[in-house]
Amino acid sequence: MASALSDKLSRLVKQMRGQARITEDNVQEMLREVRMALLEADVALAVVRDFVARVKEKALGQEVMGSLSPGQALVGIVHRELAATMGEGVSDINLAAQPPAVILMAGLQGAGKTTTTAKLAKHLIEKRKKKVLTVSGDVYRPAAIEQLKTVTKQAGAEWFPSTPDQKPADIARAAIDYAKKQYFDVLLVDTAGRLAIDEVLMREIQELHGILKPVETLFVVDAMQGQDAVNTAKAFKEALPLTGIILTKLDGDSRGGAALSVRQVTGAPIKFAGVSEKIDGLEVFDAERHAGRILGMGDIVALVEQVQAGVDVESAQKLAAKLKSGTGFDLNDFLAQIQQMKSMGGLSSLMDKMPAQMQAKAGQVDMDKAERDIRRKEGIICSMTAHERRKPEIIKATRKRRIAAGAGVHVQEVNRLLNEFEQMQTMMKKMKGGGLMKMMKRMGGGGKGGGMPKLPF
């Protein structure tokens, strides 16, 4: 939905340029495009009708302020209504309860409940500084119990053992008793999923809800399901007092469809979004920011947060000092920059949060090839000795052959990396003192030569 809607809106902004106000005529075409984009994304028809009606009501007759065109003004209205449809602001987890605060995870099989349980555990440990225990009540799928054990360990939480021959109600009572005795702050209960909604599943989860009296009952739903997600949401809403929604697989192609439908159908706020398969790939859901992603505006706030989380501040300060002095930039620094890029999720993860126009330009570059190139460079530098990294000028023919063999590449690849490093080193020296301004003038003001040297990423 993201690319389809942003493409259509971009075209309409250009078509409506020069008109003084939003009228019945010029709004009609835009709303038709918006309606089609939402339906193609499998947003529920009732939700689409309500959304389009609200946009039309707020848009008609609106004067265009300042330098905005009617198209731009309409995009602003669509953005605000998208955010309002998905919820206002941020709705984080509620832990206001006598410890342990119990969180019940509900949803169909395949929605990603077990992995999401571990991701939520990691979030509560790192962001809320809580002591977290997980337990699986899925006695119908033995692999689910082992899976929760594995991912809980990755998250840094504690796992409470359960077996397929136990009753889910007995597991719940034993887990909550253990959590109280061991002074856990939070107990996360992963429940059984089914391939479809059935009465047995609903009765069982209602019984668990009665025993556990959870402070949060979270409905985990696959964002790729679209219309199916709405039907599932209705059934769970009727069976349980849902307090929140977690959308999984939001990094897939169908971004936005389920987010719009599920929130409106259940009335429960979307609290988290799964944005990658990694154990830390869970974000607190922000309706404003997600609306921006859908419209192709990107998510610069999330990008900044991702960079801040991945950057080693101390290393960055040391590098800044080297740049200031104009000396000492070596292959260890070159390697550090590559590794920082990896710790921030790689090129693809960073580009995903960029505005659509920047993503389109980046799309001309083969991201997979660029990622492979970065890994190859890292392998080459890691095949060097500490002395070679500090003094690259000593790397001659024999050393190059040894390094190439160690990294599993041709000698030409080693030569290429050393050439790129020399270009960067030259650029760093030019940045010393006032050299940066002179270099920028040469690059931008029509001077001869002086193109930007190729960077490692």
Disulfide bonds with the S-S distance in Angstrom:
none
